[in-house]
Amino acid sequence: MKTPTLLCLTFLFSSLQIFRATAAHGFFSPDGKTVTMVYGYKLATVDIPSGKFQTIELPEAFRDVPINSVAKGGKGKILFLTEDAVWSLKSGEDPQEVCSTAPLAGPHGLCVVTQADSPLKDWLFVSAVKRDGVNGDHATLHARKPGGESFGRIVCHRVYNAEAGYFALDGRFFLSSAGDVWEGVTLSLLPGCSAL
């Protein structure tokens, strides 16, 4: 392994540890040579072969806006999640709002399906905080189909704290829960409710 790559990976690991990162805080380019990630209130890229770190400039309106998550979108877009919306960013353009996350509380863990042959192509998946006075607050998983009005709750059997979903290139779905990685299978796609 070349020194710049080792230094870059060390930097990435250190940076992600500082921000308590999950898979939903970064993604690799299709060629595997670049990582796009959340870096504080900013987005950043790291060129792995050279180790070059570069922040992505966002308009002034986003200067003090926390970015909760980032995901690879279709057609070369970067999708990112703030407290109240999902945004789309394409190089050389201003961010465009994709949809509101209302009424979800504490949205995080953005995931999107980009595989052309998937029946879930362009669906957005977001974790949110469920306020529960009996069992304590925990994360729940929600999905929004393209053009849908809002996010619907996904029932994750046997998973109490569903966070940070990710679709593998072969279409398998993974999510984290309390430090464990779970693999989910879509059983049904009912309006407003699905089961994994």
ZALUM-165552 format. One record per atom (N, C-alpha, C): residue in three letters; atom name; x, y, z. Coordinates in steps of 0.2 Angstrom, whole numbers. Layout:
% ZALUM-165552
NODE  type  atom   east  north     up
NODE   Ala    CA      X      Y      Z
...
//
This chain:
% ZALUM-165552
NODE  type  atom   east  north     up
NODE   Met     N      4     -6      0
NODE   Met    CA      0      0      0
NODE   Met     C      4      6      0
NODE   Lys     N      3     11     -4
NODE   Lys    CA      7     17     -5
NODE   Lys     C      6     21      1
NODE   Thr     N     11     25      3
NODE   Thr    CA     10     30      8
NODE   Thr     C      5     35      8
NODE   Pro     N      3     38      2
NODE   Pro    CA     -2     43      2
NODE   Pro     C     -9     39      3
NODE   Thr     N    -10     33      1
NODE   Thr    CA    -16     30      2
NODE   Thr     C    -17     28      9
NODE   Leu     N    -11     26     13
NODE   Leu    CA    -12     24     20
NODE   Leu     C    -13     30     24
NODE   Leu     N    -10     36     22
NODE   Leu    CA    -11     42     26
NODE   Leu     C    -19     44     25
NODE   Cys     N    -21     44     19
NODE   Cys    CA    -28     45     17
NODE   Cys     C    -33     41     21
NODE   Leu     N    -32     35     21
NODE   Leu    CA    -36     30     25
NODE   Leu     C    -36     32     33
NODE   Thr     N    -30     33     35
NODE   Thr    CA    -29     35     42
NODE   Thr     C    -33     41     44
NODE   Phe     N    -32     46     39
NODE   Phe    CA    -36     53     40
NODE   Phe     C    -43     51     40
NODE   Leu     N    -46     47     35
NODE   Leu    CA    -53     46     35
NODE   Leu     C    -55     43     41
NODE   Phe     N    -52     38     43
NODE   Phe    CA    -54     34     49
NODE   Phe     C    -54     39     55
NODE   Ser     N    -49     43     56
NODE   Ser    CA    -49     48     61
NODE   Ser     C    -54     53     61
NODE   Ser     N    -55     55     55
NODE   Ser    CA    -61     60     54
NODE   Ser     C    -68     57     56
NODE   Leu     N    -69     51     53
NODE   Leu    CA    -75     48     54
NODE   Leu     C    -76     47     61
NODE   Gln     N    -71     45     65
NODE   Gln    CA    -72     44     72
NODE   Gln     C    -73     50     76
NODE   Ile     N    -71     56     74
NODE   Ile    CA    -72     62     77
NODE   Ile     C    -80     63     77
NODE   Phe     N    -83     62     71
NODE   Phe    CA    -90     64     70
NODE   Phe     C    -94     58     71
NODE   Arg     N    -92     53     74
NODE   Arg    CA    -96     47     76
NODE   Arg     C   -100     44     69
NODE   Ala     N    -96     43     64
NODE   Ala    CA    -99     42     58
NODE   Ala     C   -102     35     57
NODE   Thr     N   -107     34     53
NODE   Thr    CA   -109     28     51
NODE   Thr     C   -108     28     43
NODE   Ala     N   -111     22     40
NODE   Ala    CA   -110     22     33
NODE   Ala     C   -114     27     29
NODE   Ala     N   -119     30     33
NODE   Ala    CA   -123     35     30
NODE   Ala     C   -119     42     30
NODE   His     N   -113     42     32
NODE   His    CA   -109     48     32
NODE   His     C   -104     49     27
NODE   Gly     N   -105     44     22
NODE   Gly    CA   -100     45     16
NODE   Gly     C   -101     39     11
NODE   Phe     N    -99     40      5
NODE   Phe    CA    -99     35      0
NODE   Phe     C    -94     35     -5
NODE   Phe     N    -92     30     -8
NODE   Phe    CA    -87     29    -13
NODE   Phe     C    -89     31    -20
NODE   Ser     N    -85     34    -24
NODE   Ser    CA    -86     35    -31
NODE   Ser     C    -87     28    -34
NODE   Pro     N    -90     28    -40
NODE   Pro    CA    -90     21    -44
NODE   Pro     C    -84     18    -45
NODE   Asp     N    -78     22    -46
NODE   Asp    CA    -72     19    -47
NODE   Asp     C    -68     17    -40
NODE   Gly     N    -71     19    -35
NODE   Gly    CA    -68     18    -28
NODE   Gly     C    -62     22    -26
NODE   Lys     N    -61     27    -30
NODE   Lys    CA    -55     32    -29
NODE   Lys     C    -56     38    -25
NODE   Thr     N    -63     39    -24
NODE   Thr    CA    -65     46    -20
NODE   Thr     C    -70     44    -15
NODE   Val     N    -69     47    -10
NODE   Val    CA    -75     46     -4
NODE   Val     C    -78     53     -3
NODE   Thr     N    -84     54     -4
NODE   Thr    CA    -88     60     -2
NODE   Thr     C    -91     59      5
NODE   Met     N    -90     63      9
NODE   Met    CA    -92     62     16
NODE   Met     C    -95     69     20
NODE   Val     N    -98     68     25
NODE   Val    CA   -100     73     30
NODE   Val     C    -94     75     34
NODE   Tyr     N    -93     82     34
NODE   Tyr    CA    -87     84     38
NODE   Tyr     C    -89     90     42
NODE   Gly     N    -92     89     48
NODE   Gly    CA    -94     94     52
NODE   Gly     C   -101     97     49
NODE   Tyr     N   -101    103     47
NODE   Tyr    CA   -107    106     44
NODE   Tyr     C   -106    106     37
NODE   Lys     N   -101    103     34
NODE   Lys    CA    -99    103     27
NODE   Lys     C    -99     96     24
NODE   Leu     N    -99     96     17
NODE   Leu    CA    -97     90     13
NODE   Leu     C    -90     91     11
NODE   Ala     N    -87     85     10
NODE   Ala    CA    -80     85      8
NODE   Ala     C    -79     79      4
NODE   Thr     N    -73     79      0
NODE   Thr    CA    -71     74     -4
NODE   Thr     C    -64     72     -2
NODE   Val     N    -62     66     -3
NODE   Val    CA    -55     64     -2
NODE   Val     C    -53     59     -8
NODE   Asp     N    -48     62    -11
NODE   Asp    CA    -45     58    -17
NODE   Asp     C    -41     53    -14
NODE   Ile     N    -42     46    -14
NODE   Ile    CA    -39     41    -10
NODE   Ile     C    -31     40    -13
NODE   Pro     N    -30     40    -19
NODE   Pro    CA    -23     39    -22
NODE   Pro     C    -19     45    -20
NODE   Ser     N    -21     51    -20
NODE   Ser    CA    -17     57    -18
NODE   Ser     C    -17     59    -11
NODE   Gly     N    -23     57     -8
NODE   Gly    CA    -24     59     -1
NODE   Gly     C    -27     66     -1
NODE   Lys     N    -28     69     -6
NODE   Lys    CA    -31     76     -6
NODE   Lys     C    -38     77     -3
NODE   Phe     N    -38     81      2
NODE   Phe    CA    -45     83      5
NODE   Phe     C    -47     89      2
NODE   Gln     N    -54     90      1
NODE   Gln    CA    -57     96     -2
NODE   Gln     C    -64     96      0
NODE   Thr     N    -66    102      3
NODE   Thr    CA    -73    103      5
NODE   Thr     C    -77    105     -1
NODE   Ile     N    -83    104     -1
NODE   Ile    CA    -88    106     -6
NODE   Ile     C    -91    112     -4
NODE   Glu     N    -90    117     -8
NODE   Glu    CA    -93    124     -7
NODE   Glu     C   -101    124     -7
NODE   Leu     N   -104    126     -2
NODE   Leu    CA   -112    126     -2
NODE   Leu     C   -113    134     -2
NODE   Pro     N   -119    136     -4
NODE   Pro    CA   -121    143     -3
NODE   Pro     C   -121    145      4
NODE   Glu     N   -121    152      5
NODE   Glu    CA   -121    155     11
NODE   Glu     C   -127    152     16
NODE   Ala     N   -132    151     13
NODE   Ala    CA   -138    149     17
NODE   Ala     C   -137    142     21
NODE   Phe     N   -132    138     19
NODE   Phe    CA   -130    132     22
NODE   Phe     C   -125    133     27
NODE   Arg     N   -122    139     28
NODE   Arg    CA   -116    139     32
NODE   Arg     C   -116    136     39
NODE   Asp     N   -122    138     42
NODE   Asp    CA   -122    135     49
NODE   Asp     C   -128    130     50
NODE   Val     N   -129    126     44
NODE   Val    CA   -134    121     44
NODE   Val     C   -131    114     45
NODE   Pro     N   -132    111     50
NODE   Pro    CA   -129    104     51
NODE   Pro     C   -131     99     45
NODE   Ile     N   -127     96     43
NODE   Ile    CA   -128     91     38
NODE   Ile     C   -128     84     41
NODE   Asn     N   -134     81     41
NODE   Asn    CA   -135     74     45
NODE   Asn     C   -132     68     42
NODE   Ser     N   -132     68     35
NODE   Ser    CA   -131     62     31
NODE   Ser     C   -129     64     24
NODE   Val     N   -126     60     20
NODE   Val    CA   -125     61     13
NODE   Val     C   -126     54     10
NODE   Ala     N   -128     54      4
NODE   Ala    CA   -129     48      0
NODE   Ala     C   -128     49     -8
NODE   Lys     N   -126     44    -11
NODE   Lys    CA   -125     45    -18
NODE   Lys     C   -131     44    -22
NODE   Gly     N   -133     50    -26
NODE   Gly    CA   -139     50    -30
NODE   Gly     C   -138     48    -37
NODE   Gly     N   -143     47    -41
NODE   Gly    CA   -142     45    -48
NODE   Gly     C   -140     51    -52
NODE   Lys     N   -137     50    -58
NODE   Lys    CA   -135     55    -63
NODE   Lys     C   -130     60    -60
NODE   Gly     N   -125     57    -56
NODE   Gly    CA   -119     61    -53
NODE   Gly     C   -121     66    -48
NODE   Lys     N   -127     65    -45
NODE   Lys    CA   -129     70    -39
NODE   Lys     C   -127     67    -33
NODE   Ile     N   -126     72    -28
NODE   Ile    CA   -125     70    -21
NODE   Ile     C   -131     72    -17
NODE   Leu     N   -134     68    -13
NODE   Leu    CA   -140     69     -9
NODE   Leu     C   -137     70     -2
NODE   Phe     N   -140     76      1
NODE   Phe    CA   -138     76      8
NODE   Phe     C   -144     78     12
NODE   Leu     N   -144     77     18
NODE   Leu    CA   -150     77     23
NODE   Leu     C   -148     83     28
NODE   Thr     N   -153     87     29
NODE   Thr    CA   -152     92     34
NODE   Thr     C   -158     91     39
NODE   Glu     N   -159     94     44
NODE   Glu    CA   -164     93     49
NODE   Glu     C   -171     93     46
NODE   Asp     N   -172     97     41
NODE   Asp    CA   -179     97     38
NODE   Asp     C   -180     95     31
NODE   Ala     N   -175     93     28
NODE   Ala    CA   -176     92     20
NODE   Ala     C   -170     87     18
NODE   Val     N   -172     84     12
NODE   Val    CA   -167     81      8
NODE   Val     C   -165     85      2
NODE   Trp     N   -159     86      1
NODE   Trp    CA   -156     91     -4
NODE   Trp     C   -152     87    -10
NODE   Ser     N   -152     89    -16
NODE   Ser    CA   -149     87    -21
NODE   Ser     C   -144     92    -24
NODE   Leu     N   -137     89    -25
NODE   Leu    CA   -132     94    -27
NODE   Leu     C   -128     91    -33
NODE   Lys     N   -128     95    -38
NODE   Lys    CA   -124     93    -44
NODE   Lys     C   -119     98    -45
NODE   Ser     N   -113     96    -47
NODE   Ser    CA   -107    100    -48
NODE   Ser     C   -109    106    -52
NODE   Gly     N   -107    112    -49
NODE   Gly    CA   -108    118    -53
NODE   Gly     C   -115    121    -52
NODE   Glu     N   -119    118    -48
NODE   Glu    CA   -126    120    -47
NODE   Glu     C   -127    122    -40
NODE   Asp     N   -132    126    -38
NODE   Asp    CA   -135    126    -31
NODE   Asp     C   -139    120    -29
NODE   Pro     N   -139    119    -22
NODE   Pro    CA   -143    113    -20
NODE   Pro     C   -150    114    -22
NODE   Gln     N   -154    109    -23
NODE   Gln    CA   -161    109    -24
NODE   Gln     C   -164    105    -19
NODE   Glu     N   -170    107    -16
NODE   Glu    CA   -173    103    -11
NODE   Glu     C   -177     98    -15
NODE   Val     N   -176     91    -13
NODE   Val    CA   -179     86    -16
NODE   Val     C   -186     85    -12
NODE   Cys     N   -186     85     -5
NODE   Cys    CA   -192     84     -2
NODE   Cys     C   -191     86      6
NODE   Ser     N   -196     88      9
NODE   Ser    CA   -196     89     16
NODE   Ser     C   -196     83     20
NODE   Thr     N   -193     83     26
NODE   Thr    CA   -193     77     30
NODE   Thr     C   -199     77     35
NODE   Ala     N   -203     83     36
NODE   Ala    CA   -208     84     41
NODE   Ala     C   -213     78     40
NODE   Pro     N   -216     75     45
NODE   Pro    CA   -215     77     52
NODE   Pro     C   -210     73     56
NODE   Leu     N   -205     70     52
NODE   Leu    CA   -200     66     56
NODE   Leu     C   -196     70     61
NODE   Ala     N   -194     67     66
NODE   Ala    CA   -190     70     71
NODE   Ala     C   -183     67     71
NODE   Gly     N   -178     72     71
NODE   Gly    CA   -171     70     71
NODE   Gly     C   -169     66     65
NODE   Pro     N   -171     67     58
NODE   Pro    CA   -169     63     53
NODE   Pro     C   -161     62     52
NODE   His     N   -159     56     50
NODE   His    CA   -152     55     49
NODE   His     C   -152     48     45
NODE   Gly     N   -146     46     43
NODE   Gly    CA   -145     40     40
NODE   Gly     C   -148     39     33
NODE   Leu     N   -147     44     29
NODE   Leu    CA   -150     45     22
NODE   Leu     C   -147     39     18
NODE   Cys     N   -152     36     14
NODE   Cys    CA   -150     30     10
NODE   Cys     C   -154     31      3
NODE   Val     N   -152     30     -2
NODE   Val    CA   -156     30     -9
NODE   Val     C   -153     24    -13
NODE   Val     N   -158     21    -17
NODE   Val    CA   -157     16    -21
NODE   Val     C   -155     19    -28
NODE   Thr     N   -150     17    -31
NODE   Thr    CA   -148     20    -37
NODE   Thr     C   -147     14    -43
NODE   Gln     N   -148      8    -41
NODE   Gln    CA   -148      3    -46
NODE   Gln     C   -153      3    -51
NODE   Ala     N   -152      3    -57
NODE   Ala    CA   -157      5    -63
NODE   Ala     C   -162     -1    -63
NODE   Asp     N   -160     -7    -61
NODE   Asp    CA   -165    -13    -62
NODE   Asp     C   -169    -14    -55
NODE   Ser     N   -168    -10    -50
NODE   Ser    CA   -171    -11    -44
NODE   Ser     C   -178     -8    -44
NODE   Pro     N   -183    -12    -41
NODE   Pro    CA   -190     -9    -41
NODE   Pro     C   -190     -3    -36
NODE   Leu     N   -185     -2    -32
NODE   Leu    CA   -185      3    -27
NODE   Leu     C   -180      9    -29
NODE   Lys     N   -179      9    -36
NODE   Lys    CA   -175     14    -39
NODE   Lys     C   -177     21    -37
NODE   Asp     N   -173     25    -34
NODE   Asp    CA   -174     32    -32
NODE   Asp     C   -178     33    -26
NODE   Trp     N   -180     27    -22
NODE   Trp    CA   -183     28    -16
NODE   Trp     C   -178     31    -11
NODE   Leu     N   -181     35     -6
NODE   Leu    CA   -176     38     -1
NODE   Leu     C   -178     34      5
NODE   Phe     N   -173     33      9
NODE   Phe    CA   -174     29     16
NODE   Phe     C   -170     34     21
NODE   Val     N   -174     35     26
NODE   Val    CA   -171     39     32
NODE   Val     C   -173     36     38
NODE   Ser     N   -168     37     43
NODE   Ser    CA   -170     35     50
NODE   Ser     C   -172     41     54
NODE   Ala     N   -176     40     59
NODE   Ala    CA   -179     46     62
NODE   Ala     C   -179     44     70
NODE   Val     N   -180     48     74
NODE   Val    CA   -181     47     81
NODE   Val     C   -188     46     83
NODE   Lys     N   -190     41     86
NODE   Lys    CA   -197     40     89
NODE   Lys     C   -196     41     96
NODE   Arg     N   -200     46     98
NODE   Arg    CA   -201     47    105
NODE   Arg     C   -205     42    109
NODE   Asp     N   -203     39    114
NODE   Asp    CA   -206     33    117
NODE   Asp     C   -205     34    125
NODE   Gly     N   -210     36    128
NODE   Gly    CA   -210     38    135
NODE   Gly     C   -209     31    139
NODE   Val     N   -211     25    136
NODE   Val    CA   -210     19    140
NODE   Val     C   -204     16    139
NODE   Asn     N   -201     15    133
NODE   Asn    CA   -195     11    131
NODE   Asn     C   -189     16    130
NODE   Gly     N   -190     22    130
NODE   Gly    CA   -185     27    128
NODE   Gly     C   -185     29    121
NODE   Asp     N   -181     34    119
NODE   Asp    CA   -181     36    112
NODE   Asp     C   -177     30    108
NODE   His     N   -179     29    102
NODE   His    CA   -175     25     97
NODE   His     C   -177     27     90
NODE   Ala     N   -172     24     86
NODE   Ala    CA   -173     26     79
NODE   Ala     C   -178     21     75
NODE   Thr     N   -181     24     70
NODE   Thr    CA   -186     20     66
NODE   Thr     C   -184     22     59
NODE   Leu     N   -185     17     54
NODE   Leu    CA   -184     18     47
NODE   Leu     C   -190     20     43
NODE   His     N   -189     25     39
NODE   His    CA   -194     27     35
NODE   His     C   -192     27     27
NODE   Ala     N   -197     27     23
NODE   Ala    CA   -196     27     16
NODE   Ala     C   -200     32     12
NODE   Arg     N   -198     34      6
NODE   Arg    CA   -202     39      2
NODE   Arg     C   -201     37     -5
NODE   Lys     N   -206     35     -9
NODE   Lys    CA   -205     33    -16
NODE   Lys     C   -205     39    -20
NODE   Pro     N   -202     39    -26
NODE   Pro    CA   -201     45    -30
NODE   Pro     C   -208     48    -31
NODE   Gly     N   -208     55    -30
NODE   Gly    CA   -215     58    -31
NODE   Gly     C   -220     57    -25
NODE   Gly     N   -218     54    -20
NODE   Gly    CA   -222     53    -15
NODE   Gly     C   -223     59    -10
NODE   Glu     N   -229     59     -7
NODE   Glu    CA   -230     65     -3
NODE   Glu     C   -226     65      4
NODE   Ser     N   -225     60      7
NODE   Ser    CA   -221     60     13
NODE   Ser     C   -218     53     14
NODE   Phe     N   -214     53     20
NODE   Phe    CA   -211     46     21
NODE   Phe     C   -215     42     25
NODE   Gly     N   -215     36     24
NODE   Gly    CA   -219     31     27
NODE   Gly     C   -215     26     32
NODE   Arg     N   -217     24     37
NODE   Arg    CA   -214     20     42
NODE   Arg     C   -213     13     39
NODE   Ile     N   -207     10     40
NODE   Ile    CA   -205      4     38
NODE   Ile     C   -205     -1     45
NODE   Val     N   -208     -6     45
NODE   Val    CA   -208    -10     51
NODE   Val     C   -202    -15     50
NODE   Cys     N   -197    -15     55
NODE   Cys    CA   -191    -19     54
NODE   Cys     C   -192    -24     60
NODE   His     N   -194    -30     58
NODE   His    CA   -195    -36     63
NODE   His     C   -189    -37     67
NODE   Arg     N   -189    -38     73
NODE   Arg    CA   -184    -39     78
NODE   Arg     C   -178    -34     78
NODE   Val     N   -179    -28     75
NODE   Val    CA   -174    -23     76
NODE   Val     C   -177    -17     79
NODE   Tyr     N   -175    -16     85
NODE   Tyr    CA   -178    -10     89
NODE   Tyr     C   -176     -3     87
NODE   Asn     N   -169     -3     85
NODE   Asn    CA   -166      4     84
NODE   Asn     C   -163      4     77
NODE   Ala     N   -167      5     72
NODE   Ala    CA   -165      4     65
NODE   Ala     C   -162     10     62
NODE   Glu     N   -156     10     61
NODE   Glu    CA   -152     16     58
NODE   Glu     C   -148     15     52
NODE   Ala     N   -146     20     49
NODE   Ala    CA   -141     20     43
NODE   Ala     C   -142     14     38
NODE   Gly     N   -147     14     34
NODE   Gly    CA   -148      9     29
NODE   Gly     C   -143     10     24
NODE   Tyr     N   -142      4     20
NODE   Tyr    CA   -137      4     14
NODE   Tyr     C   -139     -1      9
NODE   Phe     N   -140      0      3
NODE   Phe    CA   -141     -5     -2
NODE   Phe     C   -135     -7     -5
NODE   Ala     N   -133    -13     -5
NODE   Ala    CA   -127    -16     -9
NODE   Ala     C   -129    -16    -16
NODE   Leu     N   -123    -16    -20
NODE   Leu    CA   -124    -16    -28
NODE   Leu     C   -128    -22    -30
NODE   Asp     N   -129    -28    -26
NODE   Asp    CA   -133    -33    -29
NODE   Asp     C   -140    -33    -26
NODE   Gly     N   -142    -27    -23
NODE   Gly    CA   -149    -25    -21
NODE   Gly     C   -150    -27    -14
NODE   Arg     N   -146    -31    -10
NODE   Arg    CA   -147    -33     -3
NODE   Arg     C   -147    -26      1
NODE   Phe     N   -151    -26      6
NODE   Phe    CA   -152    -20     10
NODE   Phe     C   -149    -22     17
NODE   Phe     N   -145    -18     20
NODE   Phe    CA   -142    -18     26
NODE   Phe     C   -143    -12     31
NODE   Leu     N   -144    -13     37
NODE   Leu    CA   -145     -8     42
NODE   Leu     C   -141     -9     48
NODE   Ser     N   -140     -4     52
NODE   Ser    CA   -136     -5     58
NODE   Ser     C   -141     -4     64
NODE   Ser     N   -140     -7     69
NODE   Ser    CA   -144     -7     75
NODE   Ser     C   -140     -8     81
NODE   Ala     N   -139     -3     86
NODE   Ala    CA   -135     -4     92
NODE   Ala     C   -129     -8     91
NODE   Gly     N   -125     -6     86
NODE   Gly    CA   -118     -9     84
NODE   Gly     C   -119    -15     80
NODE   Asp     N   -124    -18     79
NODE   Asp    CA   -125    -24     75
NODE   Asp     C   -127    -22     67
NODE   Val     N   -125    -26     63
NODE   Val    CA   -127    -25     56
NODE   Val     C   -132    -31     54
NODE   Trp     N   -138    -28     51
NODE   Trp    CA   -143    -33     50
NODE   Trp     C   -144    -33     42
NODE   Glu     N   -146    -38     39
NODE   Glu    CA   -148    -38     32
NODE   Glu     C   -156    -39     32
NODE   Gly     N   -159    -35     28
NODE   Gly    CA   -166    -35     27
NODE   Gly     C   -168    -37     21
NODE   Val     N   -174    -40     20
NODE   Val    CA   -177    -42     14
NODE   Val     C   -184    -39     14
NODE   Thr     N   -186    -36      8
NODE   Thr    CA   -192    -32      7
NODE   Thr     C   -197    -37      6
NODE   Leu     N   -202    -38     11
NODE   Leu    CA   -208    -42     10
NODE   Leu     C   -214    -39      7
NODE   Ser     N   -215    -33      8
NODE   Ser    CA   -221    -30      5
NODE   Ser     C   -220    -23      4
NODE   Leu     N   -223    -20     -1
NODE   Leu    CA   -222    -12     -2
NODE   Leu     C   -229     -9     -2
NODE   Leu     N   -232     -9      4
NODE   Leu    CA   -239     -6      5
NODE   Leu     C   -238      1      6
NODE   Pro     N   -243      5      3
NODE   Pro    CA   -243     12      4
NODE   Pro     C   -242     14     11
NODE   Gly     N   -237     18     12
NODE   Gly    CA   -236     21     19
NODE   Gly     C   -233     16     24
NODE   Cys     N   -232      9     22
NODE   Cys    CA   -229      5     27
NODE   Cys     C   -226     -1     23
NODE   Ser     N   -220     -3     25
NODE   Ser    CA   -217     -9     22
NODE   Ser     C   -215    -13     28
NODE   Ala     N   -213    -19     26
NODE   Ala    CA   -210    -23     31
NODE   Ala     C   -203    -26     28
NODE   Leu     N   -198    -26     33
NODE   Leu    CA   -191    -28     31
NODE   Leu     C   -190    -34     35
//
